[in-house]
Amino acid sequence: MKLTAQEEYGIRCLIQVARRAPHDAETPLSIREVAEAEGLSQDYAAKLLRVLRQAELLTSERGATGGYRLARPAGEIPLSQVMQALDTPMYGSDFCAGHSGHLGACSHQSSCSLRPVWRAVEGAVAEVLGRLSLAELVQQEPVVASALESKRRAG
């Protein structure tokens, strides 16, 4: 499984906004601040933030003092929802059509031994992503690793 640039940078932009929230919930984070913190162009950061706003993960304010805030507390935003907002499912309904080789349709359409494997992988990934909230992702790496391990043992 490979993450797209949109997924990686989109999550990182959202984490930047979440890090501001507990300290200064009244002041929105500007596109410029997010772009500078992540080493992105302002245009690309604006695109990612717009996608996250359209998914109702962020709210925005226009104007010179405008910017972005979380739409709800970070603990109520699962990583799985963020991933859904940023990209298409790993194994969507059109997956097989995109892998038919030079044939018009997949030669395994009626009986595919791979289909259940890819569905199980997608389900496992969704389960892990659903266990983590944005609030956990604003923590340092060892804290996140420990939280994942705890959730793995409990789940």
C-alpha positions, 0 to 999 in steps of 0.5 A: 500500500502506498500513500498518496502525497495528498493523503500524507500532506493533507494529514500533516496540514490537519495536524498543524491545525489540531496543534493550534486548537488546544492552545489558541482555539480562537485564532485560526491558522492561516494557509501561509502558516500551514504551508510554511510549517509543512514546507508546501506551496501556499497553493497546495496547502490551500487545496488540501485545506479546502478538501478537508473543509469540504469534508467538514473536518475544518471550518474557515474564516475569510479575511486578513485574520482568517484561516482554519480551525477544527470543525470539532474536537480532535478526539472526535476526528478518526484518522479513517475519516481523514483518509476518506476525505483525502482519497478514494478507497484502496479497493473501490468498486472500479478496482477490477476494471482498472486491472484488466490488462489489454482485455476489455474486462478482468479475466477473473471477474466471475471467480477471483481469489484475489478479491477477498484478499484485497477486501480483507487488507482494506478492512484491516487498514480501515480498522487501524485508522479508525482506532486513532484520532487526530488528538493522538496524532498531535502527540510525539512519535513514541506516544503514538506508537504506544497508543497503537500498541495498546489498542492492538492488544485491546482490540 
